[in-house]
Amino acid sequence: MKKAEQSESTRTALLQAARELFTERGYADTGTEDIAQRAGVTRGALYYQFRDKFGLFRAVLEDLYLHITQKVASAIQPSREEPGDLWDQLVRAGTQAYLDACLDPAFQRVGLIESVAVLGWQEERELDEKYGLGVVRGAIQELMDAGLLAPQPIEPLTQLVLSVEHEAARYIARADDMPAARKEMGASLERLFDGMRVKG
């Protein structure tokens, strides 16, 4: 195996091991030795790939955000290839895909519970800006351009929509019956967002 391939393989193993352990134990109760051992590498290899545990956590979180963004994009894209209602294609398909992704235990623990506590509000918002905010902002702009949303300042609405979706995700993550909470929240968000649609 070439050196670059070996390095990438080590990085992938560390990310997977860290994701599992951060999900099971949380950030504070996971040590770098535990991560290296589960990944089957040395601590030296871990520190070669990542500056420290914090850097590894951020990489795991970014990987999760990227995965969620790709899932939402994949859900929207096929629906947009078929003729139909743009609102359904962007709002319903995107929202339902995001809520489905929220059932992932790793996203619940790492992305919703640990992220702000570990990274701090500012850095967590930077990741939101890189992933979630861009997707939401683009969808809102397209809906406004199509006359399905009333013209208005786009940034406040983008922040509000993303905040609502994050709180919906946290509601699901805290529920005793997550599938039921997922169904209820999906219906509630549809009603909320449908109320914003320009009628006629």
C-alpha positions, 0 to 999 in steps of 0.5 A: 500500500502506498504511503498516501493510501495508508495515511488515508486509511488511517485517517478513515479508521480514526474518524470511524472509531472516534465517531463511535466512541463520541456517540457511545461515551461523549467527548469528555469521557473519550480518551485519545488512547481509546480512539487509537486502540479502537482504530487499531493504530498508535497514538502517534498516528492519531496525532500525526493525522489530527492535532489533538482530540479537539481537532479530531472531534471537529473533523468527525462533526464536519464529516457528519454535517457533510453526510447530512447535507449530501442526504438532503441534496440527494433527496431534493435532486431526484424530485427536481428532475421530475415535473412538479411543485417546486415547494414540494421538491424543496421544502417537503423533500428537504425537510423530511430528509433532514428529519430522517437523518436526525434519527442517526445516533451519531448525529444526535449525540455529536451534532446536537448535544456535544457540538456547542459544548465542545466547539463553542457557539462561534465555531459551531455556527461557522460549520452551520454556515459552511453546510446547513445555512448555505443549503437553506439560503439557496432554497429560500432564494429559489422559492422567492424567485419563483414567487412561492415566498413573499419577498423579504430579507433573506438572512433573518429568514434563513437563520429562523428556518435553520433554528427551527429545524435544529430544534426539531432535531433536538426534540426527536433526539430527546424523545422516548419514542423517536419514530413517533416524534419524527412523524409528529415533528415532520407533520408540524414542520409541514404545517408551519412551512406551508403557512409561509407559502404565498397562496394562489 
